[in-house]
C-alpha cells in the first residue's frame, strides 16, 4: 500500500510538472517569438543584407573590373536605401552651377564681317540655350556619380532637346575621339521586347536589324558578329567620373563598408530599444512555512495557474508573467544597457571621413570654418574635372557645324559655395578695364543670350535707365559741395567699408 501511495504521489508530481511546463510554454513562447522576430528583422534577414550580403560586396571589391555590374547595382540600391549615400552622390553632382559662356576662337579680327559674325554668334547661343545645359548635364552628373559613368543619346529639334539614358549593362567604352569617350551598344538588349524600339532613334532600329541579319548569316560563317555596334559619335555622350581608369566604377565604392557599419549599428540600437520594452513579472505561490511537507503550497498549482492565465490576458504582448516559489515579486527588464546607442554617430562620422568629406556639411560639429572651407575646395576640384569633359563634348558638337566663325563654350568653375567670391573677383577685374562684362553677367547665374535682350528690354523698351535712378549719397556724388550734391556729411563706417570693398578707389 505504501508503494502504491509513493507511485501515486510521483504521478501527481509528474502531472503537475507537465502542466506547469505546458503553462510556461504557453506563457513564454509568445514573448520569445516577439523578441526573436524583432531581433531577426534587424539582422541578415533585412532587405538590405538579403539583396547584397556583406561577403558578396567584399568579394566584388577585390576585383572591381570583373564585378563592374555588381558594384553598379549595389550603388544604385544604396542610393535608394541609404540617405547618407544618396546625399554623398547628389552633393558632388549638384555642387557646380553649370554657368557657361561662349567666346570666339581662331578669329582674324581684320577680316571679320560684323553682320555675319553676329549672326553666327546668335545661332550658337540659341543652339546652346536649346540644349538646356544646366538641366540635362545635371542629370548626367547625378547618374555618373552614382554609377561611375553616364551613357546617353541625344535628341534635338529646333526648340526641344533631351538626352536619353542608356542601360550601362549594355554599353562599353570603345575609344576616345577628340578627347571624348565613344562607346558601343549591345543590341541584344532589344531581343527581350522589340516594341521598345519605338522609344529610340531610328539609328537603333537600323542597327538592330543589322544585328539580326548578321546573327543568321553568322551561323553560316559569312559575316562578323554585330551584337556590339558603336553609336553615332555626333549624338552619343559618355561622361566618366575617372578618366584615368578605363573601366567604369562607382566613385564611392570605398565607403560601402562604412554604409554596412551604419546599418549594423542602427540594428543594434533598435534591438536595444526593443529589448528595453520587454519585461517579466514574477508572481509568488504562497507556501505553508510551518509544514514539514515539501512543496506544501497554500494554493494548489492548478488554481495558481488559472489565476496566472487571467493575469496574462490583461498584460500587453511585451510583458511576460511567470510563477515562482520565492517570497517577493519583481519587475525584470530584459535589457537596460546602451550597447550600440552611441555607435551610430561614430559610424556616420567614419562614413563621411572615408568619403573624404567634412561631415559639417550635413551636421553640426565643432570643426572650424577654415577646415570646412578647405574640405569644400577639395570637393570642388574633383567636380571641375567632370566639367572639362562636358566642355569638350559640347565643343566637339560645335565643331560639326564647320562654319566660318567658330565659337567654344566655357563652363565656369562656379559652385554653390564660391559664387559670391567669383562675382567679387569679376567686379574687381572689371574695374581695371578687363573685357569681362559677359563673364560677370553669366557668373551671376544669367544666360549669355539674355544679356543683349534684357538690355534692349530695360533700356530701349521700358526706358528703365532713365526712370530708375540710383539713390544719391556723399560717396556716389562726384561733387559733394555742389547744390545737387546731397548731404556732404562724413560717410558711416558701413558706407566707408562698402566703398573700399565694392568699388571706387583702393
C-alpha positions as a printed NumPy array, in Angstrom:
array([[  0.   ,   0.   ,   0.   ],
       [  2.902,   2.326,   0.852],
       [  4.476,   1.68 ,  -2.555],
       [  1.169,   2.431,  -4.232],
       [  0.956,   5.771,  -2.405],
       [  4.508,   6.67 ,  -3.432],
       [  3.743,   5.863,  -7.053],
       [  0.559,   7.929,  -6.886],
       [  2.431,  10.901,  -5.416],
       [  5.103,  10.594,  -8.106],
       [  2.452,  10.515, -10.808],
       [  0.838,  13.614,  -9.309],
       [  4.196,  15.409,  -9.275],
       [  4.844,  14.406, -12.898],
       [  1.397,  15.614, -13.906],
       [  1.962,  18.896, -12.058],
       [  5.347,  19.338, -13.771],
       [  3.832,  18.585, -17.151],
       [  1.015,  21.033, -16.505],
       [  3.489,  23.629, -15.262],
       [  5.716,  23.013, -18.306],
       [  2.698,  23.38 , -20.528],
       [  1.818,  26.639, -18.813],
       [  5.322,  28.023, -19.118],
       [  5.499,  27.007, -22.743],
       [  2.272,  28.819, -23.489],
       [  3.435,  31.807, -21.491],
       [  6.963,  32.387, -22.726],
       [  6.771,  31.062, -26.25 ],
       [  4.854,  34.15 , -27.366],
       [  7.294,  36.514, -25.677],
       [ 10.253,  34.653, -27.148],
       [  8.762,  34.822, -30.603],
       [  8.299,  38.58 , -30.277],
       [ 11.886,  39.104, -29.188],
       [ 13.329,  36.854, -31.886],
       [ 11.132,  38.436, -34.54 ],
       [ 12.338,  41.945, -33.753],
       [ 15.983,  40.956, -33.495],
       [ 15.903,  38.816, -36.605],
       [ 14.286,  41.58 , -38.641],
       [ 17.26 ,  43.79 , -37.884],
       [ 19.883,  41.252, -38.906],
       [ 20.653,  39.403, -42.113],
       [ 17.003,  38.889, -42.999],
       [ 16.516,  42.615, -43.737],
       [ 16.103,  43.651, -47.359],
       [ 19.46 ,  45.4  , -47.293],
       [ 21.526,  42.377, -46.299],
       [ 19.353,  39.954, -48.248],
       [ 19.894,  41.747, -51.545],
       [ 23.624,  42.354, -51.1  ],
       [ 25.278,  40.225, -48.378],
       [ 28.417,  41.766, -46.982],
       [ 30.505,  38.792, -48.138],
       [ 29.362,  39.321, -51.733],
       [ 30.298,  43.   , -51.581],
       [ 33.771,  42.297, -50.181],
       [ 34.334,  39.758, -52.951],
       [ 33.245,  42.269, -55.615],
       [ 35.552,  44.958, -54.221],
       [ 38.54 ,  42.636, -54.567],
       [ 38.107,  42.651, -58.352],
       [ 36.137,  45.794, -59.353],
       [ 36.802,  45.433, -63.093],
       [ 35.308,  41.944, -63.187],
       [ 32.397,  42.908, -60.942],
       [ 31.533,  46.215, -62.576],
       [ 27.834,  45.352, -62.882],
       [ 27.544,  44.115, -59.282],
       [ 29.122,  47.268, -57.865],
       [ 26.946,  49.479, -60.046],
       [ 23.767,  47.679, -58.967],
       [ 24.84 ,  47.918, -55.332],
       [ 25.478,  51.642, -55.706],
       [ 22.037,  52.177, -57.239],
       [ 20.476,  50.119, -54.462],
       [ 22.246,  52.075, -51.73 ],
       [ 21.268,  55.333, -53.422],
       [ 17.64 ,  54.405, -52.794],
       [ 18.08 ,  52.807, -49.385],
       [ 20.761,  54.876, -47.641],
       [ 20.077,  58.611, -47.163],
       [ 23.756,  59.157, -46.354],
       [ 24.921,  57.561, -49.602],
       [ 22.29 ,  59.435, -51.621],
       [ 23.374,  62.765, -50.142],
       [ 27.   ,  61.9  , -50.836],
       [ 26.329,  61.292, -54.554],
       [ 23.981,  64.241, -55.002],
       [ 26.292,  66.556, -53.092],
       [ 29.016,  66.176, -55.727],
       [ 26.624,  66.235, -58.668],
       [ 24.832,  69.378, -57.503],
       [ 27.884,  71.417, -56.438],
       [ 28.518,  73.053, -59.854],
       [ 26.081,  75.697, -61.046],
       [ 26.919,  74.855, -64.691],
       [ 27.064,  78.539, -65.643],
       [ 28.636,  78.952, -69.08 ],
       [ 29.576,  81.482, -71.729],
       [ 30.858,  81.284, -75.308],
       [ 33.808,  83.021, -76.873],
       [ 35.134,  83.158, -80.437],
       [ 38.401,  81.488, -81.363],
       [ 40.596,  81.269, -84.469],
       [ 39.308,  84.758, -85.24 ],
       [ 41.123,  87.1  , -87.624],
       [ 39.753,  90.438, -86.435],
       [ 40.945,  92.285, -89.551],
       [ 38.742,  90.128, -91.8  ],
       [ 35.569,  89.938, -89.699],
       [ 32.234,  90.757, -91.278],
       [ 30.399,  92.091, -88.223],
       [ 26.948,  91.28 , -89.539],
       [ 27.833,  87.673, -90.384],
       [ 29.789,  87.293, -87.173],
       [ 26.861,  88.443, -85.049],
       [ 24.535,  86.075, -86.887],
       [ 26.843,  83.102, -86.238],
       [ 27.225,  84.216, -82.617],
       [ 23.463,  84.342, -82.034],
       [ 22.931,  80.985, -83.751],
       [ 25.499,  79.416, -81.444],
       [ 23.842,  80.886, -78.353],
       [ 20.379,  79.742, -79.435],
       [ 21.694,  76.232, -80.096],
       [ 23.267,  76.033, -76.643],
       [ 20.226,  77.542, -74.946],
       [ 18.081,  74.909, -76.612],
       [ 20.236,  72.202, -75.032],
       [ 19.155,  73.255, -71.513],
       [ 22.699,  72.545, -70.356],
       [ 22.068,  73.261, -66.678],
       [ 19.261,  70.717, -66.5  ],
       [ 20.453,  67.991, -68.878],
       [ 24.045,  67.991, -67.645],
       [ 22.913,  67.929, -64.028],
       [ 21.07 ,  64.675, -64.736],
       [ 24.202,  63.294, -66.38 ],
       [ 26.299,  64.177, -63.335],
       [ 23.808,  62.616, -60.932],
       [ 23.946,  59.326, -62.805],
       [ 27.731,  59.47 , -63.218],
       [ 28.41 ,  59.961, -59.504],
       [ 26.014,  57.13 , -58.703],
       [ 27.1  ,  54.61 , -61.335],
       [ 30.574,  55.829, -62.26 ],
       [ 29.611,  56.533, -65.869],
       [ 26.787,  58.008, -67.912],
       [ 25.882,  56.665, -71.341],
       [ 23.345,  58.685, -73.294],
       [ 21.903,  59.525, -76.679],
       [ 20.677,  62.99 , -77.564],
       [ 17.506,  64.034, -79.332],
       [ 17.023,  67.571, -80.584],
       [ 14.74 ,  69.73 , -82.688],
       [ 14.739,  73.461, -83.324],
       [ 13.049,  74.126, -79.981],
       [ 13.445,  70.943, -77.936],
       [ 16.268,  68.841, -76.568],
       [ 16.85 ,  65.957, -74.168],
       [ 19.357,  63.187, -73.501],
       [ 18.118,  59.622, -73.15 ],
       [ 19.953,  57.481, -70.596],
       [ 21.082,  54.101, -71.91 ],
       [ 21.373,  50.96 , -69.803],
       [ 25.046,  50.779, -68.714],
       [ 24.871,  46.97 , -68.624],
       [ 24.577,  47.079, -72.421],
       [ 27.222,  49.733, -73.077],
       [ 31.006,  49.629, -73.111],
       [ 33.626,  52.275, -73.874],
       [ 35.255,  51.638, -77.251],
       [ 37.592,  54.57 , -77.744],
       [ 38.35 ,  58.281, -77.493],
       [ 37.594,  60.765, -80.267],
       [ 38.791,  64.357, -79.947],
       [ 39.205,  63.835, -76.205],
       [ 35.665,  62.454, -75.839],
       [ 34.735,  58.868, -74.96 ],
       [ 32.924,  56.826, -77.604],
       [ 31.073,  53.604, -76.797],
       [ 29.363,  50.579, -78.272],
       [ 25.848,  49.383, -77.54 ],
       [ 24.762,  45.754, -77.184],
       [ 21.754,  45.348, -79.476],
       [ 20.815,  42.105, -77.821],
       [ 19.06 ,  44.481, -75.431],
       [ 16.045,  44.698, -77.758],
       [ 15.564,  40.938, -78.071],
       [ 13.553,  40.98 , -74.871],
       [ 10.961,  43.338, -76.305],
       [ 11.325,  44.745, -79.807],
       [  8.383,  47.104, -79.261],
       [ 10.563,  49.403, -77.133],
       [ 12.498,  50.293, -80.302],
       [  9.733,  52.842, -80.887],
       [ 11.167,  54.792, -77.94 ],
       [ 14.596,  55.065, -79.56 ],
       [ 16.04 ,  56.89 , -82.553],
       [ 15.819,  55.281, -85.991],
       [ 19.537,  54.546, -85.772],
       [ 18.821,  51.911, -83.117],
       [ 16.263,  50.079, -85.278],
       [ 18.601,  50.125, -88.274],
       [ 21.488,  48.719, -86.249],
       [ 19.258,  46.156, -84.549],
       [ 18.099,  44.851, -87.919],
       [ 21.741,  44.575, -88.983],
       [ 22.416,  42.593, -85.824],
       [ 19.538,  40.181, -86.5  ],
       [ 20.638,  39.645, -90.101],
       [ 24.249,  39.12 , -89.039],
       [ 23.143,  36.548, -86.498],
       [ 21.511,  34.478, -89.244],
       [ 24.416,  34.714, -91.659],
       [ 26.966,  34.247, -88.904],
       [ 25.796,  30.693, -88.468],
       [ 26.989,  30.089, -91.999],
       [ 30.269,  31.853, -91.216],
       [ 29.663,  34.661, -93.723],
       [ 29.749,  37.77 , -91.554],
       [ 31.029,  39.244, -88.309],
       [ 29.082,  39.472, -85.103],
       [ 27.208,  42.793, -84.93 ],
       [ 25.895,  42.349, -81.416],
       [ 28.057,  45.274, -80.267],
       [ 27.944,  48.332, -82.527],
       [ 29.277,  51.835, -81.999],
       [ 26.616,  54.526, -81.961],
       [ 26.835,  57.758, -83.919],
       [ 29.504,  59.723, -82.049],
       [ 27.846,  63.012, -83.008],
       [ 24.773,  62.143, -80.944],
       [ 26.069,  59.853, -78.22 ],
       [ 27.542,  61.046, -74.932],
       [ 29.702,  59.287, -72.365],
       [ 30.756,  61.051, -69.153],
       [ 33.008,  59.242, -66.691],
       [ 33.92 ,  60.188, -63.125],
       [ 37.515,  58.994, -63.537],
       [ 39.165,  59.346, -66.94 ],
       [ 42.435,  57.748, -65.818],
       [ 40.914,  54.266, -65.414],
       [ 39.389,  52.668, -68.495],
       [ 36.686,  50.585, -66.844],
       [ 33.871,  52.452, -65.071],
       [ 33.138,  52.001, -61.387],
       [ 31.078,  53.962, -58.816],
       [ 33.419,  56.613, -57.37 ],
       [ 32.389,  55.951, -53.779],
       [ 32.788,  52.173, -53.619],
       [ 35.374,  52.758, -50.915],
       [ 32.677,  53.764, -48.423],
       [ 30.416,  50.747, -48.992],
       [ 31.823,  49.007, -45.929],
       [ 31.001,  52.086, -43.852],
       [ 27.418,  52.033, -45.108],
       [ 27.127,  48.492, -43.794],
       [ 28.554,  49.609, -40.451],
       [ 25.879,  52.311, -40.177],
       [ 23.179,  49.731, -40.875],
       [ 24.709,  47.317, -38.337],
       [ 24.812,  49.894, -35.558],
       [ 21.325,  51.087, -36.342],
       [ 20.192,  47.486, -35.973],
       [ 21.939,  47.218, -32.605],
       [ 20.392,  50.45 , -31.425],
       [ 16.905,  49.41 , -32.449],
       [ 17.32 ,  45.956, -30.946],
       [ 18.492,  47.541, -27.701],
       [ 15.48 ,  49.845, -27.628],
       [ 13.129,  46.99 , -28.395],
       [ 14.629,  44.818, -25.656],
       [ 14.014,  47.563, -23.121],
       [ 10.331,  47.406, -23.92 ],
       [ 10.074,  43.791, -22.762],
       [  9.562,  42.833, -19.101],
       [  8.798,  39.796, -16.971],
       [  6.543,  39.84 , -13.912],
       [  7.208,  37.157, -11.335],
       [  4.339,  36.012,  -9.116],
       [  4.885,  34.036,  -5.886],
       [  2.825,  30.984,  -4.939],
       [  2.411,  31.126,  -1.145],
       [  3.96 ,  28.195,   0.806],
       [  2.987,  26.897,   4.236],
       [  6.235,  27.589,   6.141],
       [  5.142,  25.65 ,   9.244],
       [  4.569,  22.488,   7.285],
       [  7.221,  19.761,   7.194],
       [  5.978,  18.587,   3.801],
       [  7.884,  19.702,   0.728],
       [  6.009,  21.837,  -1.783],
       [  3.138,  22.382,   0.614],
       [  1.509,  25.271,  -1.231],
       [ -1.307,  27.234,   0.366],
       [ -2.854,  27.479,  -3.109],
       [ -2.909,  24.421,  -5.293],
       [ -0.934,  24.681,  -8.53 ],
       [ -3.997,  24.37 , -10.725],
       [ -5.626,  27.406,  -9.091],
       [ -2.378,  29.392,  -9.299],
       [ -2.052,  28.653, -12.999],
       [ -5.683,  29.546, -13.596],
       [ -5.221,  32.967, -11.989],
       [ -1.846,  33.388, -13.724],
       [ -3.507,  32.926, -17.107],
       [ -6.081,  35.556, -16.191],
       [ -3.237,  37.976, -15.424],
       [ -1.617,  37.202, -18.776],
       [ -4.829,  38.083, -20.58 ],
       [ -4.614,  41.599, -19.163],
       [ -0.933,  42.139, -19.944],
       [  0.43 ,  43.613, -23.21 ],
       [  2.406,  41.353, -25.532],
       [  5.725,  42.827, -24.444],
       [  5.226,  41.747, -20.802],
       [  5.579,  38.128, -19.688],
       [  4.356,  36.513, -16.477],
       [  5.91 ,  33.667, -14.512],
       [  5.113,  31.821, -11.306],
       [  7.779,  31.246,  -8.664],
       [  8.024,  29.942,  -5.123],
       [ 10.103,  32.908,  -3.951],
       [  8.857,  35.412,  -1.419],
       [  8.922,  38.622,  -3.446],
       [  7.575,  39.843,  -6.765],
       [  9.801,  41.925,  -9.061],
       [  9.714,  43.511, -12.48 ],
       [ 12.648,  42.443, -14.638],
       [ 13.832,  44.406, -17.681],
       [ 15.427,  42.208, -20.339],
       [ 17.976,  44.875, -21.274],
       [ 18.989,  48.198, -19.789],
       [ 22.419,  48.738, -21.314],
       [ 23.166,  51.168, -24.092],
       [ 25.169,  48.953, -26.4  ],
       [ 25.102,  50.415, -29.874],
       [ 23.286,  53.64 , -28.997],
       [ 26.394,  55.793, -29.33 ],
       [ 27.907,  53.775, -32.185],
       [ 25.586,  55.066, -34.907],
       [ 27.026,  58.574, -34.665],
       [ 30.531,  57.133, -34.744],
       [ 29.723,  55.032, -37.828],
       [ 28.248,  58.046, -39.624],
       [ 31.331,  60.091, -38.789],
       [ 33.523,  57.312, -40.175],
       [ 31.395,  57.256, -43.332],
       [ 31.973,  60.933, -44.14 ],
       [ 35.617,  60.586, -43.192],
       [ 36.062,  57.633, -45.569],
       [ 34.342,  59.636, -48.314],
       [ 36.83 ,  62.472, -47.79 ],
       [ 34.083,  64.976, -46.993],
       [ 33.573,  67.121, -43.925],
       [ 30.509,  65.957, -42.027],
       [ 29.986,  69.627, -41.105],
       [ 28.26 ,  69.973, -44.469],
       [ 25.438,  67.764, -43.235],
       [ 25.598,  68.028, -39.432],
       [ 26.836,  70.459, -36.804],
       [ 30.098,  69.818, -35.013],
       [ 32.998,  71.738, -33.568],
       [ 35.192,  71.848, -36.67 ],
       [ 36.456,  75.282, -37.664],
       [ 35.152,  77.201, -40.658],
       [ 38.643,  77.122, -42.164],
       [ 38.713,  73.324, -42.124],
       [ 35.247,  73.2  , -43.672],
       [ 36.295,  75.615, -46.425],
       [ 39.362,  73.542, -47.243],
       [ 37.208,  70.42 , -47.468],
       [ 34.777,  72.127, -49.85 ],
       [ 37.623,  73.337, -52.1  ],
       [ 38.858,  69.754, -52.382],
       [ 35.359,  68.556, -53.309],
       [ 35.04 ,  71.311, -55.913],
       [ 38.27 ,  70.292, -57.612],
       [ 37.036,  66.733, -58.11 ],
       [ 33.869,  68.054, -59.764],
       [ 35.654,  70.535, -62.053],
       [ 37.301,  67.628, -63.89 ],
       [ 33.813,  66.494, -64.887],
       [ 33.043,  69.975, -66.235],
       [ 36.04 ,  69.73 , -68.549],
       [ 34.6  ,  66.544, -70.065],
       [ 31.259,  68.246, -70.657],
       [ 33.039,  71.23 , -72.221],
       [ 34.941,  69.054, -74.658],
       [ 31.83 ,  67.115, -75.625],
       [ 29.823,  70.286, -76.346],
       [ 32.719,  71.978, -78.163],
       [ 33.089,  68.887, -80.297],
       [ 29.434,  69.268, -81.263],
       [ 30.034,  72.913, -82.18 ],
       [ 32.88 ,  71.851, -84.484],
       [ 30.473,  69.742, -86.519],
       [ 28.821,  72.942, -87.745],
       [ 32.049,  73.826, -89.563],
       [ 31.111,  77.459, -90.1  ],
       [ 33.31 ,  80.424, -90.952],
       [ 33.215,  81.869, -87.433],
       [ 33.975,  79.423, -84.635],
       [ 32.892,  79.577, -81.021],
       [ 33.609,  77.47 , -77.985],
       [ 31.849,  77.076, -74.659],
       [ 33.476,  77.604, -71.281],
       [ 31.761,  76.15 , -68.213],
       [ 32.813,  78.286, -65.275],
       [ 34.296,  76.763, -62.149],
       [ 31.447,  78.141, -60.057],
       [ 29.723,  76.222, -57.279],
       [ 27.001,  76.864, -54.737],
       [ 29.741,  77.759, -52.284],
       [ 32.018,  80.105, -54.24 ],
       [ 29.588,  82.132, -56.398],
       [ 29.856,  85.291, -54.258],
       [ 33.649,  85.156, -54.366],
       [ 33.644,  84.689, -58.139],
       [ 31.298,  87.653, -58.635],
       [ 33.558,  89.808, -56.459],
       [ 36.595,  88.724, -58.494],
       [ 34.905,  89.645, -61.782],
       [ 33.824,  93.028, -60.422],
       [ 37.374,  93.827, -59.345],
       [ 38.709,  92.703, -62.721],
       [ 36.189,  94.96 , -64.46 ],
       [ 37.445,  97.957, -62.503],
       [ 40.748,  97.618, -64.335],
       [ 39.135,  97.602, -67.762],
       [ 39.208,  93.866, -68.468],
       [ 36.659,  92.747, -71.122],
       [ 34.687,  90.576, -68.726],
       [ 31.196,  92.074, -68.7  ],
       [ 29.769,  88.954, -70.345],
       [ 31.584,  86.689, -67.93 ],
       [ 30.339,  88.742, -64.98 ],
       [ 26.789,  88.517, -66.282],
       [ 26.8  ,  84.713, -66.532],
       [ 28.701,  84.392, -63.24 ],
       [ 25.61 ,  85.828, -61.595],
       [ 23.619,  82.89 , -62.999],
       [ 22.125,  84.511, -66.102],
       [ 22.184,  83.232, -69.667],
       [ 24.547,  84.9  , -72.118],
       [ 21.824,  85.073, -74.754],
       [ 19.604,  87.063, -72.393],
       [ 22.229,  89.759, -71.836],
       [ 21.503,  91.684, -75.038],
       [ 17.77 ,  91.007, -74.94 ],
       [ 17.455,  92.18 , -71.324],
       [ 19.468,  95.319, -72.096],
       [ 17.13 ,  96.025, -75.03 ],
       [ 14.052,  95.37 , -72.917],
       [ 15.087,  97.51 , -69.951],
       [ 16.784, 100.441, -71.7  ],
       [ 15.031, 100.723, -75.064],
       [ 11.544,  99.346, -74.48 ],
       [ 10.915, 100.07 , -70.791],
       [ 13.332, 103.006, -70.543],
       [ 14.378, 101.883, -67.072],
       [ 17.781, 103.542, -67.458],
       [ 16.171, 106.982, -67.167],
       [ 13.256, 106.013, -64.934],
       [ 15.083, 104.023, -62.277],
       [ 17.688, 106.432, -60.916],
       [ 20.045, 105.188, -58.166],
       [ 19.786, 106.915, -54.787],
       [ 22.391, 109.64 , -54.26 ],
       [ 24.851, 109.643, -51.39 ],
       [ 28.007, 111.553, -50.498],
       [ 30.278, 108.846, -51.903],
       [ 28.353, 108.37 , -55.185],
       [ 28.235, 112.091, -55.967],
       [ 31.419, 113.436, -57.548],
       [ 30.925, 116.941, -56.043],
       [ 29.611, 116.784, -52.519],
       [ 29.721, 120.621, -52.222],
       [ 27.555, 121.264, -55.271],
       [ 23.909, 122.318, -54.855],
       [ 22.786, 118.889, -56.041],
       [ 25.494, 117.05 , -54.231],
       [ 23.209, 115.869, -51.451],
       [ 24.332, 115.556, -47.914],
       [ 28.087, 116.12 , -47.652],
       [ 28.359, 114.62 , -44.195],
       [ 31.057, 112.062, -43.418],
       [ 30.035, 108.562, -44.628],
       [ 29.194, 105.996, -41.996],
       [ 31.547, 103.16 , -41.144],
       [ 29.465, 100.736, -43.218],
       [ 29.419, 103.107, -46.203],
       [ 33.175, 103.564, -45.995],
       [ 33.691,  99.81 , -45.806],
       [ 31.427,  99.234, -48.821],
       [ 33.299, 101.9  , -50.798],
       [ 36.631, 100.207, -50.13 ],
       [ 35.461,  96.64 , -50.809],
       [ 32.951,  97.094, -53.602],
       [ 34.302,  99.774, -55.902],
       [ 35.783, 103.192, -56.256],
       [ 39.381, 103.78 , -55.414],
       [ 41.526, 101.489, -53.365]])
